[in-house]
């Protein structure tokens, strides 16, 4: 199968609706997720240390982490399910069992600090020897976002794809089986690196597409008409997902375009996220409305990198003073946008930056719920939100009649 893999990889990369093309490459949301997930895992560790982690998955910082991972569509849609607290089975046993909870926190902290494959394998071995009921290789999906070149993700479809391609019988819930699979994937990724990537996401996406029968490999055949119908339904579902995602991307870019236009009309210097500069709206690149580069900011390099990923930032003209920042959300995590805005606010409190989430009308209740969370309120940063329909409707009027950045308050809403 190793020799037959290159043609399959080429088929995978040539398919415009494969995981490779719809998730792995040219996907700004995927790149942003790495930062948000790392921050979220750090918060899980802090909560466990402080004794405030909670005794249920819902409402914990771990839920935020898994929600961001799950929103990396296709490959990770079910990533949160293994972490739901199942009271009758008492699994996964990291909510009520304090020693297990502490061990899980220590594992995550050590993995955050790890820089080598050996360190990560040692921490997995330590965790596995504790035999925490219900806590298995599903954790690898978290590890992937911490160390994408060292740890492949793991879920049912990926394991099924691996077994189908290589005639294996890897079991889903075993760390030892996961590590055996990882050994094979490491060699394959090295052997075919010129066709794939150092990042395990590319190869894992191939396994996923085979596992859900998006791709047929070798002599793998559908045994019955029922199988064919199932595949057809899956293909149609994937096609619909691709179309929906493209529509969401267009709406996201449209909102960024409106905000850039309004900001310039109100006399600000404006920038967009560095990985969005080449997006087109109405045939115009966003970069043509922006400063050539972000002004230098008086913050640590890591924080500056986060700020450069904020969707839209307005500066007082000719300065590096941030007067307003906007995170445009679609189907991605509102929490990750809040993190980026609060990072900015706390790093430069003297700027008195106005912070806004720009959200689809259908997500208004969700954004209200997020901004009402005690943890968000306790942070002390004032974040308002603007609905897509309001920005779209009033963009021209703001450009024509607005006299300062404060004009945005006329269409912004807040949570009392």
Sine and cosine of phi, psi and omega as CSV:
sin_phi,cos_phi,sin_psi,cos_psi,sin_omega,cos_omega
0.00,0.00,-0.51,0.86,0.00,-1.00
-0.87,0.50,-0.66,0.75,0.00,-1.00
-0.93,0.36,-0.49,0.87,-0.03,-1.00
-1.00,0.08,-0.04,1.00,-0.10,-1.00
-0.95,0.32,-0.64,0.77,-0.03,-1.00
-0.80,0.60,-0.71,0.70,0.05,-1.00
-0.87,0.49,-0.59,0.81,0.02,-1.00
-0.92,0.38,-0.63,0.78,0.04,-1.00
-0.89,0.45,-0.67,0.74,0.01,-1.00
-0.89,0.45,-0.66,0.76,0.07,-1.00
-0.87,0.49,-0.69,0.72,0.01,-1.00
-0.87,0.49,-0.71,0.71,-0.04,-1.00
-0.96,0.27,-0.45,0.89,-0.02,-1.00
-0.99,0.17,-0.35,0.94,-0.03,-1.00
-0.97,0.23,0.91,-0.42,-0.06,-1.00
-0.90,0.43,-0.30,0.96,-0.02,-1.00
-0.95,-0.31,0.23,0.97,0.07,-1.00
-0.96,0.27,0.28,-0.96,0.08,-1.00
-0.85,0.52,-0.57,0.82,-0.02,-1.00
-0.84,0.54,-0.70,0.71,-0.10,-1.00
-1.00,0.01,-0.39,0.92,-0.03,-1.00
-0.99,-0.16,-0.24,0.97,-0.02,-1.00
-0.76,-0.65,-0.72,0.69,-0.20,-0.98
-0.97,0.26,-0.70,0.71,-0.04,-1.00
-0.95,-0.31,0.39,-0.92,0.06,-1.00
0.79,0.61,0.67,0.74,-0.06,-1.00
-0.76,-0.64,0.99,-0.13,-0.04,-1.00
-0.90,0.44,-0.57,0.82,-0.03,-1.00
-0.91,0.42,-0.57,0.82,0.06,-1.00
-0.89,0.46,-0.70,0.72,-0.02,-1.00
-0.92,0.39,-0.63,0.77,0.02,-1.00
-0.91,0.41,-0.52,0.86,-0.07,-1.00
-0.89,0.46,-0.54,0.84,-0.03,-1.00
-0.85,0.53,-0.71,0.70,0.00,-1.00
-0.91,0.41,-0.72,0.69,-0.05,-1.00
-0.89,0.46,-0.65,0.76,-0.04,-1.00
-0.93,0.36,-0.66,0.75,0.06,-1.00
-0.86,0.51,-0.71,0.70,0.04,-1.00
-0.88,0.48,-0.66,0.75,0.00,-1.00
-0.90,0.43,-0.66,0.75,0.03,-1.00
-0.90,0.43,-0.64,0.77,0.08,-1.00
-0.85,0.53,-0.62,0.78,0.01,-1.00
-0.94,0.35,-0.61,0.79,0.07,-1.00
-0.84,0.54,-0.73,0.68,-0.01,-1.00
-0.88,0.48,-0.70,0.72,0.02,-1.00
-0.87,0.48,-0.68,0.73,-0.02,-1.00
-0.91,0.42,-0.65,0.76,0.02,-1.00
-0.91,0.42,-0.67,0.74,0.03,-1.00
-0.88,0.47,-0.62,0.78,-0.07,-1.00
-0.99,0.12,-0.11,0.99,-0.02,-1.00
0.97,0.23,0.33,0.94,-0.05,-1.00
-0.92,-0.39,0.31,0.95,-0.10,-0.99
-0.94,0.35,-0.55,0.84,0.02,-1.00
0.99,-0.16,0.20,-0.98,-0.05,-1.00
-0.90,-0.43,0.40,0.92,0.06,-1.00
-0.48,-0.88,0.45,-0.89,0.02,-1.00
-0.90,0.44,-0.67,0.74,-0.06,-1.00
-0.90,0.44,0.75,-0.66,0.06,-1.00
1.00,0.06,-0.06,1.00,0.00,-1.00
-1.00,0.00,0.24,-0.97,0.09,-1.00
-0.90,0.43,-0.44,0.90,0.07,-1.00
-0.90,0.43,-0.57,0.82,0.06,-1.00
-0.88,0.48,-0.65,0.76,0.04,-1.00
-0.88,0.48,-0.70,0.71,0.00,-1.00
-0.85,0.53,-0.77,0.64,-0.06,-1.00
-0.94,0.34,-0.47,0.88,0.05,-1.00
-0.93,0.37,-0.63,0.78,0.04,-1.00
-0.92,0.40,-0.66,0.75,0.04,-1.00
-0.90,0.43,-0.71,0.70,-0.04,-1.00
-0.88,0.47,-0.50,0.87,0.00,-1.00
-0.97,0.24,-0.12,0.99,0.21,-0.98
-0.98,0.20,1.00,0.02,-0.30,-0.95
-0.83,0.56,0.18,-0.98,0.05,-1.00
0.92,0.38,-0.99,0.16,-0.16,-0.99
-0.91,0.42,-0.56,0.83,-0.19,-0.98
-0.89,-0.45,0.30,0.95,-0.11,-0.99
-0.84,0.54,-0.59,0.80,-0.05,-1.00
-0.98,-0.19,0.33,0.95,-0.13,-0.99
-0.88,0.47,-0.47,0.88,-0.06,-1.00
-0.98,0.20,-0.40,0.92,-0.16,-0.99
-0.84,0.54,-0.68,0.73,-0.01,-1.00
-0.90,0.43,-0.26,0.97,-0.05,-1.00
-0.99,-0.16,-0.11,0.99,0.08,-1.00
-0.88,0.48,0.69,-0.72,0.02,-1.00
-0.96,0.27,0.85,-0.53,0.00,-1.00
-0.94,-0.34,1.00,-0.05,-0.17,-0.98
-0.84,0.54,-0.63,0.77,-0.06,-1.00
-0.92,0.40,-0.55,0.83,-0.01,-1.00
-1.00,-0.06,-0.18,0.98,-0.07,-1.00
0.83,0.56,0.68,0.74,0.03,-1.00
-0.71,-0.70,0.43,-0.90,-0.23,0.97
-0.93,0.37,0.63,-0.78,-0.20,-0.98
-0.99,0.10,0.85,0.53,0.05,-1.00
-0.85,-0.53,0.16,0.99,-0.04,-1.00
-0.96,-0.28,-0.68,0.73,-0.03,-1.00
-0.98,-0.18,-0.44,0.90,-0.04,-1.00
-1.00,0.01,0.96,-0.28,-0.15,-0.99
-0.90,0.43,-0.61,0.79,0.01,-1.00
-0.91,0.41,-0.66,0.75,0.04,-1.00
-0.91,0.41,-0.64,0.77,0.03,-1.00
-0.87,0.49,-0.71,0.70,0.00,-1.00
-0.90,0.43,-0.65,0.76,0.01,-1.00
-0.90,0.45,-0.64,0.77,0.04,-1.00
-0.90,0.44,-0.68,0.73,0.04,-1.00
-0.89,0.45,-0.66,0.75,0.02,-1.00
-0.91,0.41,-0.61,0.79,0.07,-1.00
-0.87,0.50,-0.76,0.65,-0.01,-1.00
-0.89,0.46,-0.67,0.75,0.01,-1.00
-0.89,0.46,-0.67,0.74,0.00,-1.00
-0.92,0.39,-0.61,0.79,0.01,-1.00
-0.94,0.34,-0.56,0.83,0.08,-1.00
-0.88,0.48,-0.63,0.78,-0.07,-1.00
-1.00,0.09,-0.24,0.97,-0.08,-1.00
-0.91,0.40,0.54,-0.84,0.04,-1.00
-0.81,-0.59,-0.12,0.99,-0.05,-1.00
-0.76,-0.64,0.34,-0.94,0.06,-1.00
-0.87,0.49,-0.67,0.74,-0.04,-1.00
-0.88,0.47,-0.64,0.77,0.02,-1.00
-0.89,0.45,-0.68,0.73,0.00,-1.00
-0.92,0.40,-0.67,0.74,0.01,-1.00
-0.90,0.44,-0.60,0.80,0.05,-1.00
-0.90,0.44,-0.67,0.74,-0.01,-1.00
-0.93,0.37,-0.60,0.80,0.06,-1.00
-0.90,0.44,-0.67,0.74,0.02,-1.00
-0.88,0.47,-0.68,0.74,0.02,-1.00
-0.89,0.46,-0.70,0.71,0.00,-1.00
-0.91,0.42,-0.69,0.72,-0.04,-1.00
-0.89,0.45,-0.61,0.79,-0.02,-1.00
-0.92,0.38,-0.32,0.95,0.07,-1.00
-0.97,0.24,-0.32,0.95,0.03,-1.00
0.78,0.62,0.78,0.62,0.04,-1.00
-0.95,0.31,0.87,-0.49,-0.11,-0.99
-0.86,0.50,0.80,-0.60,0.08,-1.00
0.99,0.14,0.02,1.00,-0.01,-1.00
-0.93,-0.36,0.99,-0.13,-0.07,-1.00
-0.83,-0.56,-0.46,-0.89,-0.11,-0.99
-0.91,0.41,-0.02,1.00,0.16,-0.99
-0.85,0.52,-0.44,0.90,0.05,-1.00
-0.88,0.47,-0.38,0.93,-0.01,-1.00
-0.88,0.47,-0.42,0.91,0.05,-1.00
-0.93,0.38,-0.51,0.86,0.12,-0.99
-0.95,0.31,-0.71,0.70,-0.01,-1.00
-0.86,0.52,-0.59,0.80,0.00,-1.00
-0.84,0.54,-0.68,0.73,-0.04,-1.00
-0.97,0.26,-0.26,0.97,0.12,-0.99
-1.00,0.03,-0.56,0.83,-0.07,-1.00
-0.61,-0.79,0.96,0.28,-0.12,-0.99
-0.91,0.40,-0.31,0.95,0.03,-1.00
-0.99,-0.11,-0.01,1.00,-0.05,-1.00
-0.88,-0.48,-0.51,0.86,-0.11,-0.99
-0.77,-0.63,0.89,-0.46,0.09,-1.00
-0.97,0.25,0.48,-0.88,0.10,-0.99
-0.94,0.33,0.19,-0.98,-0.04,-1.00
-0.59,-0.81,0.81,-0.59,0.16,-0.99
-0.42,-0.91,-0.01,-1.00,-0.10,-0.99
-0.85,0.53,-0.74,0.67,-0.06,-1.00
-0.90,0.43,-0.65,0.76,0.01,-1.00
-0.90,0.43,-0.71,0.71,0.02,-1.00
-0.90,0.44,-0.67,0.74,0.03,-1.00
-0.88,0.47,-0.66,0.75,0.02,-1.00
-0.90,0.43,-0.66,0.75,0.03,-1.00
-0.88,0.48,-0.74,0.67,-0.01,-1.00
-0.89,0.46,-0.64,0.77,-0.01,-1.00
-0.92,0.40,-0.64,0.77,-0.05,-1.00
-0.95,0.30,-0.61,0.79,-0.19,-0.98
-0.89,-0.45,0.19,0.98,0.07,-1.00
0.89,0.46,0.48,0.88,-0.01,-1.00
-1.00,-0.08,0.09,-1.00,0.07,-1.00
-0.73,-0.69,0.77,0.64,0.01,-1.00
-0.89,0.46,0.69,-0.72,0.03,-1.00
-0.99,-0.12,0.62,-0.78,-0.16,-0.99
-0.92,0.40,-0.64,0.76,-0.23,-0.97
-1.00,-0.10,0.21,0.98,-0.10,-0.99
-0.94,-0.35,0.80,-0.60,0.07,-1.00
-0.89,0.46,-0.65,0.76,-0.02,-1.00
-0.89,0.45,-0.61,0.79,0.04,-1.00
-0.93,0.37,-0.66,0.75,0.05,-1.00
-0.86,0.52,-0.70,0.71,-0.03,-1.00
-0.92,0.39,-0.55,0.83,0.09,-1.00
-0.91,0.42,-0.68,0.73,0.06,-1.00
-0.89,0.46,-0.66,0.75,-0.02,-1.00
-0.88,0.47,-0.62,0.78,0.03,-1.00
-0.85,0.52,-0.70,0.71,0.00,-1.00
-0.91,0.41,-0.67,0.75,-0.01,-1.00
-0.92,0.39,-0.59,0.81,0.03,-1.00
-0.88,0.48,-0.70,0.71,0.01,-1.00
-0.91,0.41,-0.67,0.75,0.01,-1.00
-0.90,0.43,-0.68,0.73,-0.01,-1.00
-0.90,0.44,-0.61,0.79,0.03,-1.00
-0.93,0.36,-0.68,0.73,-0.04,-1.00
-0.91,0.41,-0.59,0.81,-0.09,-1.00
-0.92,-0.40,0.44,0.90,-0.10,-0.99
-0.88,0.48,-0.48,0.88,0.00,-1.00
-0.93,0.37,-0.32,0.95,0.01,-1.00
-0.98,-0.21,-0.27,0.96,-0.09,-1.00
-0.87,-0.49,-0.87,-0.50,-0.06,-1.00
-0.29,-0.96,0.41,-0.91,0.17,-0.99
-0.89,0.45,-0.49,0.87,0.04,-1.00
-0.96,0.29,0.83,-0.56,-0.03,-1.00
-0.91,0.42,-0.17,0.98,0.00,-1.00
-0.88,0.48,-0.56,0.83,-0.02,-1.00
-0.91,0.41,-0.79,0.62,0.00,-1.00
-0.92,0.39,-0.62,0.79,0.01,-1.00
-0.90,0.44,-0.59,0.81,0.07,-1.00
-0.89,0.45,-0.61,0.79,0.06,-1.00
-0.89,0.46,-0.73,0.68,0.03,-1.00
-0.87,0.49,-0.63,0.77,0.01,-1.00
-0.88,0.47,-0.73,0.68,-0.02,-1.00
-0.89,0.46,-0.59,0.81,0.08,-1.00
-0.94,0.33,-0.65,0.76,-0.04,-1.00
-0.90,0.44,-0.54,0.84,0.04,-1.00
-0.99,-0.10,0.13,0.99,0.03,-1.00
0.90,0.44,0.48,0.88,0.20,-0.98
-0.93,0.36,-0.53,0.85,0.06,-1.00
-0.83,-0.55,0.56,-0.83,0.04,-1.00
-0.95,-0.30,0.81,-0.59,-0.08,-1.00
-0.91,-0.41,0.71,-0.70,0.10,-0.99
0.83,0.56,-0.76,-0.65,-0.02,-1.00
-1.00,-0.07,0.27,0.96,0.06,-1.00
-0.91,0.42,0.83,-0.56,-0.06,-1.00
-0.76,-0.65,0.42,-0.91,0.16,-0.99
-0.99,0.16,0.79,-0.61,-0.11,-0.99
-0.99,0.17,-0.45,0.89,-0.12,-0.99
-0.65,-0.76,0.23,-0.97,0.10,-1.00
-0.88,0.47,-0.53,0.85,0.03,-1.00
-0.88,0.47,-0.65,0.76,0.06,-1.00
-0.88,0.47,-0.68,0.74,0.00,-1.00
-0.89,0.46,-0.68,0.73,0.02,-1.00
-0.89,0.45,-0.65,0.76,0.01,-1.00
-0.89,0.46,-0.69,0.72,0.02,-1.00
-0.89,0.46,-0.68,0.74,-0.01,-1.00
-0.88,0.48,-0.66,0.75,0.03,-1.00
-0.90,0.44,-0.65,0.76,0.03,-1.00
-0.91,0.42,-0.65,0.76,0.01,-1.00
-0.90,0.43,-0.66,0.75,0.02,-1.00
-0.91,0.41,-0.63,0.77,0.03,-1.00
-0.90,0.44,-0.70,0.72,0.02,-1.00
-0.88,0.48,-0.68,0.73,-0.01,-1.00
-0.88,0.48,-0.67,0.74,0.03,-1.00
-0.90,0.44,-0.65,0.76,0.03,-1.00
-0.88,0.47,-0.66,0.75,0.01,-1.00
-0.89,0.45,-0.69,0.72,0.02,-1.00
-0.90,0.44,-0.69,0.73,0.00,-1.00
-0.89,0.46,-0.67,0.75,-0.01,-1.00
-0.90,0.43,-0.64,0.77,0.03,-1.00
-0.89,0.45,-0.65,0.76,0.03,-1.00
-0.90,0.44,-0.67,0.75,0.02,-1.00
-0.89,0.45,-0.66,0.75,0.03,-1.00
-0.88,0.48,-0.66,0.76,0.01,-1.00
-0.89,0.45,-0.67,0.75,0.02,-1.00
-0.91,0.42,-0.65,0.76,0.03,-1.00
-0.86,0.51,-0.74,0.67,-0.01,-1.00
-0.91,0.41,-0.61,0.79,0.03,-1.00
-0.86,0.50,-0.70,0.71,0.00,-1.00
-0.91,0.41,-0.64,0.77,0.07,-1.00
-0.87,0.49,-0.67,0.75,0.00,-1.00
-0.88,0.47,-0.71,0.71,0.04,-1.00
-0.86,0.52,-0.72,0.69,-0.06,-1.00
-0.92,0.40,-0.59,0.81,0.06,-1.00
-0.91,0.42,-0.70,0.71,0.00,-1.00
-0.89,0.46,-0.72,0.69,-0.03,-1.00
-0.90,0.43,-0.71,0.70,-0.01,-1.00
-0.85,0.53,-0.70,0.71,0.02,-1.00
-0.91,0.42,-0.65,0.76,-0.01,-1.00
-0.91,0.42,-0.49,0.87,0.00,-1.00
-1.00,0.06,0.12,0.99,0.12,-0.99
1.00,0.00,0.24,0.97,-0.03,-1.00
-1.00,-0.09,0.41,-0.91,0.31,-0.95
-0.99,0.13,0.67,-0.74,-0.14,-0.99
-0.77,-0.63,0.51,-0.86,0.09,-1.00
-0.66,-0.75,0.38,-0.92,0.14,-0.99
-0.89,-0.46,0.19,-0.98,0.02,-1.00
-0.81,0.59,0.64,-0.76,-0.12,-0.99
-0.87,0.50,-0.47,0.88,-0.01,-1.00
-1.00,-0.01,0.13,0.99,0.04,-1.00
-0.92,-0.38,-0.01,1.00,-0.15,-0.99
-0.88,0.48,-0.48,0.88,-0.05,-1.00
-1.00,-0.02,0.08,1.00,0.05,-1.00
-0.93,0.38,0.51,-0.86,-0.03,-1.00
-0.93,-0.37,0.65,-0.76,0.14,-0.99
-0.68,-0.73,0.88,-0.48,-0.04,-1.00
0.86,0.51,0.55,0.84,0.00,-1.00
0.98,0.19,0.04,1.00,-0.03,-1.00
-0.93,-0.36,0.78,-0.63,0.07,-1.00
-0.94,0.33,0.65,-0.76,0.04,-1.00
-0.87,0.49,-0.53,0.85,-0.04,-1.00
-0.88,0.48,-0.41,0.91,-0.03,-1.00
-0.96,0.27,-0.21,0.98,0.05,-1.00
-0.98,-0.19,-0.12,0.99,-0.19,-0.98
-0.97,-0.26,0.26,-0.96,0.28,-0.96
-0.86,0.50,0.44,-0.90,0.02,-1.00
-0.89,0.46,-0.52,0.85,0.04,-1.00
-0.42,-0.91,0.32,-0.95,0.05,-1.00
-0.90,0.43,0.67,-0.74,0.14,-0.99
-0.87,0.50,0.50,-0.87,0.08,-1.00
-0.90,0.43,0.72,-0.69,-0.05,-1.00
-0.92,-0.40,0.54,-0.84,-0.02,-1.00
-0.99,0.14,0.86,0.52,-0.03,-1.00
-0.67,-0.74,0.31,-0.95,0.07,-1.00
-0.85,0.52,0.42,-0.91,-0.08,-1.00
-0.85,0.53,-0.62,0.78,-0.03,-1.00
-0.91,0.42,-0.66,0.75,0.02,-1.00
-0.93,0.37,-0.65,0.76,0.03,-1.00
-0.87,0.50,-0.61,0.79,0.03,-1.00
-0.89,0.45,-0.63,0.78,0.04,-1.00
-0.91,0.41,-0.69,0.72,-0.02,-1.00
-0.89,0.46,-0.59,0.81,0.01,-1.00
-0.93,0.37,-0.20,0.98,0.06,-1.00
-0.99,-0.11,-0.07,1.00,0.08,-1.00
-0.92,0.39,0.67,-0.74,-0.18,-0.98
-0.84,0.54,-0.76,0.66,0.00,-1.00
-0.64,-0.77,0.73,-0.68,0.08,-1.00
-0.77,-0.63,0.73,-0.69,0.08,-1.00
-0.96,-0.28,0.71,-0.71,0.05,-1.00
-0.90,-0.43,0.54,-0.84,0.20,-0.98
-0.86,0.52,0.69,-0.72,-0.15,-0.99
-0.83,0.56,0.75,-0.66,0.06,-1.00
0.96,0.29,0.20,0.98,-0.04,-1.00
-0.75,-0.66,0.02,-1.00,0.13,-0.99
-0.95,-0.30,0.35,0.94,0.01,-1.00
-1.00,0.10,0.87,-0.49,-0.04,-1.00
-0.99,0.13,0.87,-0.50,-0.02,-1.00
-0.98,-0.18,-0.43,0.90,0.02,-1.00
-0.39,-0.92,0.53,-0.84,0.04,-1.00
-0.66,-0.75,0.63,-0.78,-0.10,-0.99
-0.74,-0.67,0.77,-0.64,0.16,-0.99
-0.94,-0.34,0.87,-0.49,0.00,-1.00
-1.00,-0.06,0.85,-0.52,-0.03,-1.00
-0.94,-0.33,0.52,-0.85,0.16,-0.99
-0.80,-0.60,-0.99,-0.15,0.05,-1.00
-0.98,-0.19,0.12,0.99,-0.04,-1.00
-1.00,0.03,0.04,-1.00,-0.12,-0.99
-0.94,0.33,0.85,-0.53,0.09,-1.00
-0.90,0.43,-0.54,0.84,-0.03,-1.00
-0.88,0.48,-0.64,0.76,-0.01,-1.00
-0.91,0.42,-0.58,0.81,0.08,-1.00
-0.91,0.41,-0.65,0.76,0.05,-1.00
-0.88,0.48,-0.66,0.75,0.01,-1.00
-0.86,0.51,-0.71,0.70,-0.02,-1.00
-0.91,0.42,-0.64,0.77,0.00,-1.00
-0.92,0.38,-0.67,0.74,0.00,-1.00
-0.94,0.35,-0.56,0.83,0.11,-0.99
-0.81,0.58,-0.73,0.68,-0.01,-1.00
-0.90,0.44,-0.75,0.67,-0.08,-1.00
-0.88,0.47,-0.67,0.74,-0.05,-1.00
-0.98,0.22,-0.41,0.91,0.00,-1.00
-0.98,0.22,-0.48,0.88,-0.04,-1.00
-0.70,-0.71,0.89,0.45,-0.07,-1.00
-0.88,0.48,-0.46,0.89,-0.04,-1.00
-0.94,0.35,-0.26,0.97,-0.01,-1.00
-0.98,0.20,-0.32,0.95,-0.02,-1.00
0.77,0.64,0.80,0.60,-0.08,-1.00
-0.96,0.27,0.72,-0.70,0.14,-0.99
-0.98,0.18,0.78,-0.63,-0.09,-1.00
-0.92,-0.40,0.74,-0.67,-0.06,-1.00
-0.68,-0.73,0.66,-0.75,0.29,-0.96
-0.99,-0.16,0.70,-0.72,0.05,-1.00
-0.92,-0.40,0.89,-0.45,-0.24,-0.97
-0.74,-0.67,0.48,-0.87,0.14,-0.99
-0.86,0.52,0.54,-0.84,-0.02,-1.00
-0.82,0.58,-0.59,0.81,-0.07,-1.00
-0.93,0.36,-0.25,0.97,-0.03,-1.00
-0.97,-0.24,0.24,0.97,-0.06,-1.00
-0.87,0.50,-0.71,0.70,-0.02,-1.00
-0.90,0.43,-0.58,0.82,0.00,-1.00
-0.91,0.40,-0.69,0.72,-0.01,-1.00
-0.93,0.37,-0.58,0.81,0.07,-1.00
-0.88,0.48,-0.67,0.74,0.01,-1.00
-0.90,0.43,-0.67,0.75,0.00,-1.00
-0.91,0.41,-0.71,0.70,-0.03,-1.00
-0.94,0.33,-0.30,0.96,0.03,-1.00
-1.00,0.03,-0.15,0.99,-0.04,-1.00
-0.87,0.49,0.68,-0.74,0.00,-1.00
-0.81,0.58,-0.62,0.79,-0.03,-1.00
-0.91,0.42,-0.59,0.81,0.01,-1.00
-0.95,0.31,-0.68,0.74,0.03,-1.00
-0.89,0.45,-0.64,0.77,-0.03,-1.00
-0.91,0.41,-0.41,0.91,0.00,-1.00
-0.91,0.42,-0.47,0.88,0.13,-0.99
1.00,0.04,-0.08,1.00,0.03,-1.00
-1.00,0.10,0.78,-0.63,0.02,-1.00
-0.99,0.11,0.90,-0.43,0.01,-1.00
-0.86,-0.50,0.82,-0.57,0.08,-1.00
-0.97,-0.24,0.18,-0.98,0.04,-1.00
-0.73,-0.68,0.45,-0.89,0.00,-1.00
-0.79,-0.62,0.74,-0.67,0.02,-1.00
-0.99,0.16,0.55,-0.83,0.03,-1.00
-0.78,0.62,-0.73,0.69,-0.09,-1.00
-0.89,0.45,-0.60,0.80,-0.01,-1.00
-0.93,0.37,-0.69,0.72,0.01,-1.00
-0.91,0.42,-0.68,0.74,0.00,-1.00
-0.89,0.46,-0.69,0.72,-0.06,-1.00
-0.93,0.36,-0.61,0.79,-0.17,-0.99
-0.96,-0.27,0.08,1.00,-0.05,-1.00
-0.83,0.56,-0.77,0.64,-0.06,-1.00
-0.89,0.45,-0.66,0.75,0.00,-1.00
-0.91,0.42,-0.64,0.77,0.03,-1.00
-0.90,0.44,-0.66,0.75,0.02,-1.00
-0.90,0.43,-0.60,0.80,-0.11,-0.99
-1.00,0.09,-0.66,0.75,-0.16,-0.99
-0.93,-0.37,-0.21,0.98,-0.01,-1.00
-0.91,0.41,0.59,-0.80,-0.04,-1.00
-0.87,-0.49,-0.09,1.00,0.03,-1.00
-0.25,-0.97,0.24,-0.97,0.04,-1.00
-0.84,0.55,-0.39,0.92,0.01,-1.00
-0.90,0.43,-0.23,0.97,0.03,-1.00
-0.86,0.52,-0.43,0.90,-0.01,-1.00
-0.91,0.42,-0.39,0.92,0.01,-1.00
-0.90,0.44,-0.37,0.93,-0.02,-1.00
-0.93,0.36,-0.42,0.91,0.02,-1.00
-0.92,-0.39,-0.05,1.00,-0.02,-1.00
-1.00,0.09,0.44,-0.90,0.04,-1.00
-0.84,-0.55,0.39,-0.92,0.01,-1.00
-0.74,-0.68,0.31,-0.95,0.04,-1.00
-0.98,-0.18,0.87,-0.49,-0.06,-1.00
-0.98,0.21,0.00,0.00,0.00,0.00
